Amino acid sequence: MNEHLILIRASYWVAAIADFIIAILVLIPQRMGVEGFVYPMGLMSAVAFSWGVLLLVADRKPVERKWVLAPTMLVVFLLGVVGVYAGVTGLVPAMRIVASLVAVVVVLGLLTITWFKTRRL
């Protein structure tokens, strides 16, 4: 049980830190391929920051709030899909997408492993 608790908490924290990084990065116009701040950047930042806070709240009762892992896996997967789309269509340079996809694969992998290893708790 202790190993599972550590795994769940690590998953919450890794995903939360990733969300906080995303919340900051999406506010950098050059990174987003635009000349200046645009409204959707602020929306994404607010959502990413809020999701990070949700994960930290889940960490307060990690086993009871384990259900948070499932929607978080969906969010991370969809971020990966958006990244691939942006790279394929040329909206964002391919090398930038590769780095983002590595992060998506690592975080999604951790969340998926955690979900399957702890599903019976």
N, C-alpha and C positions, 0 to 999 in steps of 0.2 A: 504494500500500500504506500509506503514512504517513497519508493521509486516512482510510482505513478503520480503521486502528489508533486514531486519535483518536476516531472515531465510536463504535467498540466501547467504548473506555474511558469516554467521556462517558456512554454508555448505562448502563454498570455503576454509575458514580458517581451519576447522577441517580436511578436506581432505588434504590440503596442509601440515599441521603439521604432519599428518600421513605419507605422502610421504617423508618428510624430515627425519622422524624417520626410515622409511624403508631404505632410501638411506644410512643411517649410519649403520643400523643393518646388511644389506647384505654384508658389508665389513668386518665383524667379522667372520673369518674362522670357529671357533669352533661352532658358532651359525648355520652356514650353513652345518655343518657336514663334513667339510674337514679339512685337516691338515694345509693348507696354502692358500693364496690368489689364486683364479683361475679367468681367464678372464671373464666368465659369471657374476661373482659377480660385477665386475666393470661396465659391461654393464647395469645390473639391477640398480645399484646405480645411474648411469648417467640418466637413464630413469626416475626413481622415483624422483630424484632431479629436473629434467626438468619439470615433470608434476606438481610438487609443485609450481614451478615458474609460469607455465601456469595458475594455479588456482589463484595465487596472482595477476597476470595481469588481469584476468577476474574480480577480485574484484574491479578493478578501474572503471569498468562500469558494475556493477552486473546484471542489468536487460537486457541490450543490449547483454551481453555475457552469458546469462543464458543457451544457447545451450551447454556450456562446461559441464554442469551437466550430460548430457546423456552419452558421452564417458567416463566420470569419473565413472559413475555407472558401465559401462562395465568393466573398468579396475579393480575396487574394486571387482566385482563379480568374474572375472577371477583369481585374486589373491587368493580369497577364494577357488576356484576350485583347483588351484595348491597346496594350503595348505592341502586340504583334500586328494588329491592324494598322497602327500608326507607322510602324516600320515598313510594312509591306506597301502601303500607299505613299510612302515617302514624306509623310508629315514630320517625321522625326528621323534623324540619321540612324542608320542600322546599328552602328557601334553603341549608341546610347541605349538602344533597345536590348542589345545583348546583355549589357550590365544589369538592366532592370529585370530581364527574364531570369538571370541567375539568382537575383534576390527573390523573385517570385517562386522559383523552383525550391529554393532552400526553405523559405517560410512555409510554403504549401506542403512541402515534404514533412517538415516538423509537425505541422498541425495534423496532417493525415496520419502519421505514425502515432501521435498522441491520441487521436480519436479512436483508432483501432485498438491500441493497447489498453485504453481506459474505458472502453464502451460498457463494460460489465460492472463498473463501480456504482 
